[in-house]
Amino acid sequence: MSDEQRAAFEEAYALAMAFHDSRTTRRPAATASFDELWEVLYAPTPDDGMSPPEVIRQLAAGVDAGLMGEAGPRFFAKVIGGSHPVGVAADWLTSMWGQNSGSYLGSPANAVVEQIVVEWLLDLLSLPACCSIGFTTGATMATFVCLAAARSTVLRQIGWNADADGLFGAPPINVCIGDDAHAAIFAALRYLGLGHDRVTRIATDDAGRMQVAALSRALVSCDGPLIVIVQAGQINTGAFDPFREIVDIVHLHGGWIHVDGAFGLWARACPSLIQLTAGVEQADSWATDGHKWLQTPYDCGYAIVRDADAHRHAMAYEASYLPAAGEECREPFHYVPELSRRARGFATWALIRTLGRSGIAAMIERHCLLARRMADRLGSEAGVEILNQVELNQFVVQFGMEGPPERRDQVTRATIKRVQAAGICYVAEATWHGRLVMRFSVISWATAEEDIDRSADSIIAAWREVSAGYSEANERAS
Ligand SMILES: *Cc1c(COP(=O)(O)O)cnc(C)c1O
């Protein structure tokens, strides 16, 4: 490495530390508009090179005002983790090591670490030790992998080889999915040729849980291959489907149960919460993320399949230039679509090693308590309605209980805008059962009680200003 390349590293290290140290004081969202960022960052394709430390300096200076505060302590708008520093450190090394992690021979180090991490994850999530895991970019791709295994398996069971012959002329598969499933699942269905509209949507209750009676009714008229997609942790309410009852019904019909547990599956790593997920361990596949509750840096997801053969059937292939590894050793590319890819096992290893079983459980439990603390603060304010029971780390809230629904949507939007402008915490709008809401999610390792209290003050102040504005306008009008 040249002196200048080394200087680029030193620059990157100093900038990274300064960014990290500023996380509690910087605004929790980007401050520049698209035009402003473009203005700073745009240049025509460079003809000549530039010195490495200068490249790093320019990049960091140019993007700074466009960075969101996901890695900070008061970012509550999305269900995403906070890129824990130790995971980032492991990820830096991952890049420096430059391992091609598709195969054992491409990186024995990665293959062995992934194999260890598979055991750790199944242990932490209390899932059967026979399951296989593929390391993906996130829960969307993990869902894709799991549903590919599901699709091939339910067709193979009736004598159709979808992996060889595709879906042309194949018997139809019945796919049932809760009405409040995450949009990413519908995308995965689309990629697999199962269609995002060619599904039976099952009615949900007011927390977004699949209604067992509605599922039973849908299954009465359904014979043939069946996949049922359930949810551990609804994106707005954090609710869990009633797995025990669903598992019994679906397995009676010979169906495959897939679980979207992008964040909520991690409730299983916490002794005080695991009962919320009872029965989910009897499913056939699970998709979850590392970059949410486990706090790995982006990107990292896990595709978990009970029947490892079904998993490999859907993903593995052979090529003459990819000599098979030994019997005992797991081939990373047999469990995901990619061959050349990042070694995601290293950051996962580092996070689990840093926090340990007890640290992971304590963090998850703390996030749920902090979510409840915020919901209690907001819920005790006049004119604020928490729309779900806070079982996990998530809730949705509407401001302005009086008046027609459009009015509540308006004041909720106005309150969110004020909170964003105040710049203490970051929240955003979502829709829940036809209502515009503010979603609040506590899921970053960096969030402490004082962050919740400061944020509650800010949100309540914003709501008071908005509601005072509305009463004044009303008085003027009358
Ligand atoms: C985040 C999320 C997804 C999508 O996961 P990615 O990691 O963004 O691909 C799917 N389902 C739920 C419930 C989620 O929270």
Ligand as a Chemical Component Dictionary entry (heavy atoms), coordinates in Angstrom:
data_LIG
# 
_chem_comp.id                   LIG 
_chem_comp.type                 NON-POLYMER 
_chem_comp.pdbx_formal_charge   0 
_chem_comp.three_letter_code    LIG 
# 
loop_
_chem_comp_atom.comp_id 
_chem_comp_atom.atom_id 
_chem_comp_atom.alt_atom_id 
_chem_comp_atom.type_symbol 
_chem_comp_atom.charge 
_chem_comp_atom.model_Cartn_x 
_chem_comp_atom.model_Cartn_y 
_chem_comp_atom.model_Cartn_z 
_chem_comp_atom.pdbx_ordinal 
LIG C1 C1 C 0 -37.621 -4.723 7.124 1  
LIG C2 C2 C 0 -38.671 -5.721 6.886 2  
LIG C3 C3 C 0 -38.705 -6.489 5.709 3  
LIG C4 C4 C 0 -37.713 -6.253 4.588 4  
LIG O1 O1 O 0 -36.415 -6.532 5.040 5  
LIG P1 P1 P 0 -35.113 -5.937 4.313 6  
LIG O2 O2 O 0 -34.017 -6.337 5.225 7  
LIG O3 O3 O 0 -35.308 -4.459 4.222 8  
LIG O4 O4 O 0 -35.011 -6.574 2.967 9  
LIG C5 C5 C 0 -39.685 -7.456 5.598 10 
LIG N1 N1 N 0 -40.585 -7.659 6.574 11 
LIG C6 C6 C 0 -40.603 -6.938 7.713 12 
LIG C7 C7 C 0 -41.626 -7.224 8.754 13 
LIG C8 C8 C 0 -39.640 -5.948 7.910 14 
LIG O5 O5 O 0 -39.634 -5.233 9.033 15 
# 
loop_
_chem_comp_bond.comp_id 
_chem_comp_bond.atom_id_1 
_chem_comp_bond.atom_id_2 
_chem_comp_bond.value_order 
_chem_comp_bond.pdbx_ordinal 
LIG C1 C2 SING 1  
LIG C2 C3 SING 2  
LIG C2 C8 DOUB 3  
LIG C3 C4 SING 4  
LIG C3 C5 DOUB 5  
LIG C4 O1 SING 6  
LIG O1 P1 SING 7  
LIG P1 O2 DOUB 8  
LIG P1 O3 SING 9  
LIG P1 O4 SING 10 
LIG C5 N1 SING 11 
LIG N1 C6 DOUB 12 
LIG C6 C7 SING 13 
LIG C6 C8 SING 14 
LIG C8 O5 SING 15 
# 
